[in-house]
Amino acid sequence: MAIDPELLEILVCPKTKGELEVVSLPEEVRKDLAEKYREHFRDEEPVVEDGLYSPDSQLVYPIVSDIPIMLIDEALPASVIGR
């Protein structure tokens, strides 16, 4: 699954309004996020592979089944991707 390039062009970090870049998430983080968001997906397994990284805020916003979760409270620290 990939985020739509046109959507990526208009998305910005909700905290800093800075640019975002697509990053791969480590396997353990993917599993944890899939479990966390499972209740929001009734009949399907949530798919988590990537996130949107904001260098300015040092936050990673997960992408769950092609839906960017652009909430500051749901963001992960950049340390999950080694930054």
HELIX and SHEET records of a PDB file:
HELIX    1   1 PRO A    5  ILE A   10  1                                   6    
HELIX    2   2 GLU A   27  TYR A   37  1                                  11    
HELIX    3   3 ARG A   38  HIS A   40  5                                   3    
HELIX    4   4 ILE A   72  GLU A   74  5                                   3    
HELIX    5   5 ALA A   78  ILE A   81  5                                   4    
SHEET    1   A 4 GLU A  21  SER A  24  0                                        
SHEET    2   A 4 VAL A  48  SER A  54 -1                                        
SHEET    3   A 4 LEU A  59  VAL A  64 -1                                        
SHEET    4   A 4 ILE A  67  PRO A  68 -1                                        
SHEET    1   B 4 GLU A  21  SER A  24  0                                        
SHEET    2   B 4 VAL A  48  SER A  54 -1                                        
SHEET    3   B 4 LEU A  59  VAL A  64 -1                                        
SHEET    4   B 4 LEU A  76  PRO A  77 -1                                        
END                                                                             
